[in-house]
Amino acid sequence: MINHNEEIIMEIFVQIKNARLKLHMSQAEFAQLLGVSYITVNRWENGRTMPNYRALRKFEQICKENNILLEDA
């Protein structure tokens, strides 16, 4: 059974991938935009690691600049 915290974390991974796809970017391109490696983006999207605060803030900024609602991402 998945608890509430796990659901929130899974939602972040899905939002990252969906936002990247809406921007029509590869993991490498999206990583460059965020200032991280493509391996990092891959790990986020596969649920292996969690973005740090700085990366999450940059992600939010990118979504805002591109009119991507996080609820819809």
N, C-alpha and C positions, 0 to 999 in steps of 0.2 A: 504494500500500500504506500502511495506517495503522500508525503506530508505537505503542508502549505508552503514551507520554505523551498522544498524541492520543486514545487510547481512554479514558483516565482523564478527560480534559477533557470528552469527549462524554458520558461517564457522569454527570458532574456536571450537565450541562445537562438530561439526561433526568430525573435525580432531582429537580431543582428543579421542573420542569413537573409531574411525577407527584405530588409532594407537594402542590403548589398545587391540582391537580385533586382529590386525596383530601380536601382541606379545603373543596372546593366554593367556591373563591374565584376572582374575576377577577384578572387581572394587576394591576389597580389596587389591589384589596383586599389582595392578597399583598404588593405593594410597600409599602403603608402599614404593614403589620405588620413589614416588614423595615427600614423607615426609608429607603427609596429610591424613585425614581420608577417609574411603570409602564413607561416606556421602557427603564429599566435592566433590569427583569425580562424584558421582551420580548427585549432584546439577549442576555441570558443564555440564555434558552430557545432562541433561534435560533443560538447559538454565535458571536455577533459579539464579545462581551466576556466576560471571566471575573470572577466575583464576587471582591471583595477579602476579606482575612482577616476583617474585622469582619462583613461580610455573611454569610460562610460560617459563622461562629460563631453568629450570630443564627439562621440557617437551621437549624443543628443543634439549637439550643435549642427552636425552634418544633416541629421534628419530635419531639423528646423529649417535650415537653409534650403533644403530640397523639398519642402512641404510634405514630408513623410510623417504621418501621425504614428507615434509609437504604438498606439492601440491597434493600428491597421498593419503595421510593419510585419 
